[in-house]
């Protein structure tokens, strides 16, 4: 995947966020998009929350990290308090 400039990357994230409600639970969501859905924690905070089980596990494909849409929805819809970043 070619490296995108900041504006292009933000456009891609915005597009993914618009389509998130309609994608199937088994779809893979990019790590940057999942961080926005969880309230934009830093990468380090996101990895800590994955380690402690607050966030779902990562699916690695090549050098890229993803999360399953259904796993993200379960966290977002849970009654568990989400920590502030």
Secondary structure, DSSP 8 states (H G I E B T S, - for coil): -----HHHHHHHHHHHHHHGGGS-TT-EEEHHHHHHHTT---HHHHHHHHHTTSS---EEETTEEEEEHHHHHHHHTSSS-----
